[in-house]
Amino acid sequence: MNGATLDHVQVFGVYGDFVYIGVGKDAKTWSNDVRVTNSTFVGSGRQGISVIAAQNVVIDHSTVEGVARSMFDIEPNSARDGALHVRITHNRTGLANNFWLASKRNGNGTIGDITVTNNVADSATGNVMWVAGSGMTSRGPFVIERNLFYVRGTAHDSGSQGAFYFSRCTDVTVRSNIAEFPAGQNIPAVEIRNSQPVTVEDNVFANAGETLLNTGVGATPTTTP
């Protein structure tokens, strides 16, 4: 698919994902130039909006809530799949059981140039972000900036602890976000494993434990409380 826009779409109570952006009919060509804007999505049985094999994707000015798994899923199905130049901006989000954004290791596909800015959560997700490369494949850059999140601290994977988790990632920036954590649980805000460079600065992490937890080897983070 080359060029598609979902504008002022309303979707309620679906069994699977609200939107799935993947390969074309030949099962090889990534979707390109896709925009989801000014739309409302409520009640999914699986993920919210999934980017599986696509580049130049914009998801903006939409409402996404009531998601059974993760709100935004950037997850290749094979090594041929992936996501490049994805912008998730100016959306309002509600409840999701797992992560606000998940990008797991499936397929070792290429994941890069992901920007998440100016989104506002009205309700909590299990945790905020879980991103991991695999083997020799790293993911990034990621820019997470000027968002509002609420954290339940109930979603984890591979022994992760932090609300924002990045493993085998390159060039991660978490800046000027506000995240409210459950009181008394001391959940680490940002956890990194084998990722560099990582910049965490000018955030407000209410009720969080330590700002940055390094559970990997070789990371050189730059942090400002």
Secondary structure, 3 states (H helix, E strand, C coil): CEEEEEECCEEEEECCCCEEECECCCCCCEEEEEEEECCEEEEECCCCEEECEEEEEEEECCEEEEECCCCEEECCCCCCCEEEEEEEECCEECCEEEEEEEECCHHHCEEEEEEEECCEECCCEEEEEEEECECCECECCEEEECCEEEECCCCCCCCCCCCEEEECECCEEEECCEEECCCCCCCCCEEEECCCCEEEECCEEECCCCCEEECCCCCCEEEEC
